[in-house]
Amino acid sequence: MEEYLKSLNEPQKAAVLHTEGPLMIVAGAGSGKTKVLTCRIAHLINQGVDSFRILALTFTNKAAKEMKERIENMLGNNEARNLYIGTFHSVFARILRAEGVRLGYPPDFTIYDTDDAKSVIKTIVKERLLDDKLYKPSYIYNRISAAKNNLYTYREYQTDRDIQEEDARGNRPLIGEIFETYSKRCFNNGAMDFDDILINMYILLANFPEALSKYQMKFRYIMIDEYQDTNLAQYHIVKLLGAMHENICVVGDDAQSIYSFRGASMQNIFQFQKDYEDVTIIKLEQNYRSTSTIIHAANAIILKK
């Protein structure tokens, strides 16, 4: 037995050894989920899977770096360097630099951070001589961001009756037009904001069958950390990427979601179980981080709520 398997409890070991088919790992804080993911990747490589066929997506650069370092230590070779491990945005930006020409973007497109995006919106509001207290750049940015995370371009935004009525009630009927101007200005500047990286990745896979087939074949095994924090765009991208092999492993905690402000949807956890009828569900219930006293106290607080 490999050394990395000896340190795992039975549910953790089961999750590592389950390599084929859809898998959902329900894991709370302190249950060793990062250890399971890294061991699972190391196990796949030890079983002969080429490291560049494995995709692991996280929400922070810190988590991605930690996973890669752990795998390098486990394997004792350079295989981990070929892994696609990173945040959704970093991995998809990497792909879009290679494929973005299909969408009209140069390989060296600029990535606007939140401040850059708000600055462009502020300029547009000023150019249109609008009240910047009513059309606050931060508010407009959040509306546009939420729309993109739900796979709405400015066209869908402008034709959605509910959205238009909501903007009208807020006395901001021109948000759709600002959205359009903002989108075109970013495109003409050869730039994407963070949300564009997601929606453009989806458009690439949904509208270009040859690109979809290329990355479906490339990524035979897909792993997603903190699945409860994914939004609609991320959900659909992962579903498209994994449709060929269906070797998708998601790790989630249905008791928490910290990125609701980014459009994260707890529904994605439940939808995953509907999408894959043959899904295997493994629960990691042993907490290695907290004492039993703390755990019991926390559970009591949750029950009272």
Backbone torsions as a table, in degrees:
resi	resn	phi	psi	omega
1	MET	NA	137.4	178.8
2	GLU	-62.8	149.1	-177.6
3	GLU	-59.2	-39.3	-176.6
4	TYR	-66.5	-21.9	178.8
5	LEU	-79.5	-28.2	-175.9
6	LYS	-67.1	-25.2	-176.7
7	SER	-90.3	3.7	-175.9
8	LEU	-98.8	146.2	171.0
9	ASN	-79.3	176.7	-171.9
10	GLU	-62.9	-47.2	177.9
11	PRO	-62.6	-38.9	178.2
12	GLN	-63.1	-43.3	-179.6
13	LYS	-64.0	-40.3	179.1
14	ALA	-61.0	-39.5	179.7
15	ALA	-67.3	-37.2	180.0
16	VAL	-69.8	-41.2	-175.4
17	LEU	-79.6	-17.1	178.1
18	HIS	-83.2	94.1	-174.3
19	THR	-103.2	-22.0	-174.7
20	GLU	-108.1	132.4	177.8
21	GLY	92.1	168.1	-177.9
22	PRO	-67.4	137.9	-178.4
23	LEU	-138.1	131.4	173.1
24	MET	-115.7	123.3	176.8
25	ILE	-105.6	114.6	178.1
26	VAL	-92.6	112.7	-171.4
27	ALA	-140.3	123.6	175.8
28	GLY	-85.2	177.5	179.3
29	ALA	-61.6	137.3	176.5
30	GLY	81.0	8.0	-177.2
31	SER	-93.3	3.3	176.3
32	GLY	85.1	27.1	-176.1
33	LYS	-66.6	-37.7	178.8
34	THR	-64.6	-39.3	177.4
35	LYS	-62.0	-41.8	179.8
36	VAL	-64.2	-45.7	-179.4
37	LEU	-61.8	-45.6	-178.9
38	THR	-67.0	-40.3	177.4
39	CYS	-65.0	-37.1	-179.6
40	ARG	-64.2	-43.2	178.6
41	ILE	-65.5	-44.7	178.4
42	ALA	-60.1	-39.8	-179.7
43	HIS	-65.0	-42.5	178.5
44	LEU	-59.1	-44.6	-179.5
45	ILE	-65.6	-40.1	177.8
46	ASN	-65.5	-24.3	177.8
47	GLN	-85.2	3.0	175.1
48	GLY	102.3	4.2	178.6
49	VAL	-76.7	129.0	177.0
50	ASP	-64.0	135.3	-174.5
51	SER	-61.9	-30.0	-178.5
52	PHE	-74.9	-4.0	176.3
53	ARG	-91.9	1.2	-176.6
54	ILE	-109.8	129.4	177.7
55	LEU	-118.2	125.4	177.1
56	ALA	-127.0	121.8	-175.9
57	LEU	-112.4	134.0	-179.0
58	THR	-127.6	-177.5	178.7
59	PHE	-107.7	-10.8	179.3
60	THR	-135.2	148.0	176.5
61	ASN	-63.4	-33.7	179.9
62	LYS	-61.5	-45.5	179.6
63	ALA	-63.5	-41.7	-179.9
64	ALA	-64.2	-42.7	179.7
65	LYS	-64.4	-41.7	179.8
66	GLU	-62.6	-42.9	179.7
67	MET	-62.4	-45.7	-177.8
68	LYS	-63.8	-41.9	179.4
69	GLU	-63.9	-41.5	178.9
70	ARG	-62.4	-41.8	-178.9
71	ILE	-66.3	-40.6	177.4
72	GLU	-60.1	-41.1	179.3
73	ASN	-67.0	-37.6	179.5
74	MET	-66.9	-44.1	-173.2
75	LEU	-85.4	-28.8	-179.6
76	GLY	67.2	25.7	177.3
77	ASN	-143.9	-169.7	-175.3
78	ASN	-97.0	8.0	-176.4
79	GLU	-58.0	-35.8	-176.3
80	ALA	-62.5	-22.5	-178.5
81	ARG	-67.6	-21.9	-179.6
82	ASN	-90.3	-3.3	-179.3
83	LEU	-71.6	145.5	169.8
84	TYR	-91.3	85.6	176.3
85	ILE	-118.5	125.7	179.4
86	GLY	177.2	-177.4	175.6
87	THR	-72.2	161.7	176.1
88	PHE	-52.3	-46.9	-174.3
89	HIS	-68.7	-40.9	-177.9
90	SER	-68.6	-41.6	-180.0
91	VAL	-68.8	-44.4	-178.6
92	PHE	-69.2	-34.6	176.4
93	ALA	-63.4	-39.1	178.2
94	ARG	-61.2	-42.9	178.7
95	ILE	-68.1	-41.8	-178.4
96	LEU	-67.6	-26.8	176.2
97	ARG	-67.2	-28.8	178.1
98	ALA	-86.9	-29.9	-172.1
99	GLU	-115.2	-8.4	-172.7
100	GLY	-61.6	-20.0	178.2
101	VAL	-59.5	-28.0	177.2
102	ARG	-62.8	-28.9	-178.1
103	LEU	-98.2	1.1	178.7
104	GLY	94.3	11.6	-179.9
105	TYR	-102.3	145.3	175.6
106	PRO	-75.8	156.5	179.4
107	PRO	-60.2	-27.4	-178.4
108	ASP	-100.3	33.8	-178.5
109	PHE	-56.6	149.4	179.3
110	THR	-83.8	144.8	174.9
111	ILE	-108.1	116.7	178.2
112	TYR	-82.3	130.1	171.6
113	ASP	-82.9	-177.5	-175.5
114	THR	-59.9	-41.6	-179.8
115	ASP	-65.4	-40.6	177.2
116	ASP	-60.2	-45.5	-177.8
117	ALA	-62.9	-45.7	179.8
118	LYS	-64.1	-33.9	178.6
119	SER	-64.8	-42.1	178.2
120	VAL	-64.0	-44.2	179.5
121	ILE	-63.2	-41.4	178.5
122	LYS	-58.9	-41.1	178.5
123	THR	-63.9	-42.0	179.9
124	ILE	-64.3	-43.3	178.1
125	VAL	-60.3	-41.4	-179.8
126	LYS	-67.3	-43.0	179.7
127	GLU	-61.3	-33.3	-178.9
128	ARG	-86.9	1.4	178.8
129	LEU	58.6	38.5	-179.7
130	LEU	-92.2	158.4	178.4
131	ASP	-70.7	111.5	-176.0
132	ASP	-75.5	-6.3	172.6
133	LYS	-83.3	-30.8	176.3
134	LEU	-83.9	-45.6	178.8
135	TYR	-100.1	65.8	179.1
136	LYS	-66.2	130.4	-179.2
137	PRO	-53.7	-39.4	-179.3
138	SER	-65.4	-39.2	179.1
139	TYR	-67.9	-45.7	-179.9
140	ILE	-61.6	-43.6	179.6
141	TYR	-59.2	-44.7	-179.1
142	ASN	-64.4	-37.4	177.7
143	ARG	-65.0	-44.9	179.9
144	ILE	-65.8	-42.6	179.7
145	SER	-61.2	-45.4	179.7
146	ALA	-62.1	-39.5	179.2
147	ALA	-63.2	-46.8	-178.7
148	LYS	-64.0	-38.9	179.6
149	ASN	-66.1	-17.2	174.4
150	ASN	-104.1	18.3	175.3
151	LEU	65.2	33.9	174.7
152	TYR	-102.0	119.9	167.8
153	THR	-83.0	179.1	179.6
154	TYR	-62.7	-26.4	179.2
155	ARG	-66.8	-48.0	177.5
156	GLU	-64.4	-37.8	179.7
157	TYR	-60.7	-44.9	-176.2
158	GLN	-71.9	-20.0	-177.3
159	THR	-106.5	0.9	177.6
160	ASP	-85.4	114.9	-173.8
161	ARG	-62.2	-43.1	-178.5
162	ASP	-62.5	-42.8	179.5
163	ILE	-64.1	-44.4	-179.3
164	GLN	-63.9	-39.0	178.7
165	GLU	-67.1	-38.0	178.5
166	GLU	-64.6	-42.3	178.4
167	ASP	-65.6	-37.9	179.6
168	ALA	-65.6	-41.4	178.4
169	ARG	-63.3	-31.3	178.8
170	GLY	-86.2	5.8	179.9
171	ASN	61.9	33.6	177.7
172	ARG	-129.9	60.2	-174.5
173	PRO	-70.4	-9.4	-174.3
174	LEU	-99.0	8.2	-179.7
175	ILE	-59.2	-41.1	179.5
176	GLY	-59.3	-39.4	178.4
177	GLU	-69.7	-38.7	176.8
178	ILE	-64.2	-41.7	176.9
179	PHE	-56.3	-46.4	-179.5
180	GLU	-63.1	-47.8	179.9
181	THR	-61.5	-43.1	179.5
182	TYR	-61.1	-46.5	-178.4
183	SER	-62.3	-43.7	-178.8
184	LYS	-69.3	-35.8	179.5
185	ARG	-67.4	-42.6	176.7
186	CYS	-60.1	-46.2	-178.6
187	PHE	-61.7	-45.5	-179.7
188	ASN	-65.7	-27.0	177.5
189	ASN	-86.1	1.1	-177.7
190	GLY	63.3	45.2	-175.4
191	ALA	-132.7	150.3	171.5
192	MET	-128.1	143.0	169.0
193	ASP	-91.1	179.4	-176.0
194	PHE	-58.5	-39.1	-178.1
195	ASP	-72.7	-31.1	175.7
196	ASP	-60.6	-35.0	-179.4
197	ILE	-59.6	-40.2	179.1
198	LEU	-71.8	-51.4	-174.6
199	ILE	-67.7	-33.4	178.6
200	ASN	-72.9	-32.5	174.5
201	MET	-64.1	-41.9	177.9
202	TYR	-63.4	-46.2	-179.3
203	ILE	-60.9	-40.8	178.9
204	LEU	-57.4	-47.9	-177.3
205	LEU	-73.6	-37.2	-175.4
206	ALA	-77.2	-31.2	-172.5
207	ASN	-106.0	-10.1	-178.1
208	PHE	-127.0	90.8	-175.4
209	PRO	-54.1	-35.5	-178.6
210	GLU	-69.2	-34.0	176.4
211	ALA	-70.6	-41.4	177.8
212	LEU	-59.5	-48.6	-179.3
213	SER	-61.4	-39.1	-179.3
214	LYS	-60.0	-46.5	-175.5
215	TYR	-84.7	-23.2	171.4
216	GLN	-66.3	-42.2	179.2
217	MET	-70.1	-35.9	-178.0
218	LYS	-66.6	-49.5	-175.6
219	PHE	-95.9	91.8	-179.5
220	ARG	-78.0	-29.1	179.7
221	TYR	-126.3	128.4	-177.9
222	ILE	-124.9	132.6	177.6
223	MET	-128.6	133.8	-178.2
224	ILE	-123.2	122.9	176.6
225	ASP	-90.8	151.0	177.8
226	GLU	52.2	51.8	-174.0
227	TYR	-62.2	-25.2	-180.0
228	GLN	-67.3	-13.7	-179.6
229	ASP	-96.7	3.2	179.1
230	THR	-75.5	148.1	174.7
231	ASN	-100.5	-176.2	-174.7
232	LEU	-62.5	-41.8	-179.6
233	ALA	-61.9	-46.9	-179.9
234	GLN	-63.3	-39.7	178.7
235	TYR	-58.8	-48.2	-176.4
236	HIS	-70.4	-35.1	177.7
237	ILE	-63.0	-47.0	-179.7
238	VAL	-63.3	-40.8	179.8
239	LYS	-62.0	-41.7	178.7
240	LEU	-66.1	-46.6	-178.0
241	LEU	-61.8	-35.6	-175.0
242	GLY	-93.0	3.1	-172.5
243	ALA	-67.1	-26.9	-176.9
244	MET	-75.2	-49.2	-175.0
245	HIS	-101.7	-26.9	-177.8
246	GLU	57.8	25.9	173.5
247	ASN	-91.0	68.0	-176.8
248	ILE	-108.7	125.4	177.2
249	CYS	-116.5	119.2	178.1
250	VAL	-115.3	140.8	177.9
251	VAL	-115.8	124.0	-177.9
252	GLY	-147.7	158.9	175.8
253	ASP	-121.5	107.3	-175.9
254	ASP	-74.1	4.5	179.0
255	ALA	-98.8	-6.4	-178.1
256	GLN	-151.5	150.4	172.6
257	SER	-151.0	114.7	-173.8
258	ILE	-95.4	-8.6	-175.3
259	TYR	-111.2	32.8	179.7
260	SER	-60.0	-28.2	179.7
261	PHE	-70.0	-15.2	176.9
262	ARG	-98.1	10.5	179.9
263	GLY	89.7	14.4	179.0
264	ALA	-60.0	142.0	-176.9
265	SER	-127.4	115.2	174.5
266	MET	-60.1	-23.9	-179.0
267	GLN	-59.5	-25.6	-178.5
268	ASN	-61.7	-32.4	177.9
269	ILE	-65.0	-45.1	-179.4
270	PHE	-72.1	-35.5	179.7
271	GLN	-66.5	-34.4	179.2
272	PHE	-58.1	-40.3	-179.4
273	GLN	-68.9	-27.2	177.1
274	LYS	-80.0	-34.8	-178.2
275	ASP	-67.1	-33.6	-176.1
276	TYR	-123.7	97.9	-176.3
277	GLU	-64.1	-27.1	-178.0
278	ASP	-95.7	20.3	-178.0
279	VAL	-63.8	139.6	172.9
280	THR	-98.5	131.6	-179.6
281	ILE	-114.3	123.9	179.0
282	ILE	-122.0	129.8	-179.3
283	LYS	-104.7	128.7	174.2
284	LEU	-100.3	102.5	-171.0
285	GLU	-108.0	-9.8	179.9
286	GLN	-85.5	124.2	-177.8
287	ASN	-96.7	122.0	-178.6
288	TYR	-99.5	-3.1	-173.8
289	ARG	-100.9	-34.4	-174.4
290	SER	-111.1	151.9	175.1
291	THR	-74.8	160.5	-179.2
292	SER	-60.6	-34.4	179.6
293	THR	-61.5	-46.1	179.9
294	ILE	-64.5	-42.4	-179.3
295	ILE	-61.8	-47.0	179.8
296	HIS	-62.2	-40.7	179.0
297	ALA	-64.2	-43.3	179.0
298	ALA	-63.3	-44.0	178.4
299	ASN	-62.5	-37.1	179.0
300	ALA	-64.5	-40.2	178.1
301	ILE	-63.9	-43.6	178.8
302	ILE	-60.7	-43.0	-179.2
303	LEU	-64.7	-36.7	179.1
304	LYS	-64.4	-32.3	180.0
305	LYS	-72.4	NA	NA
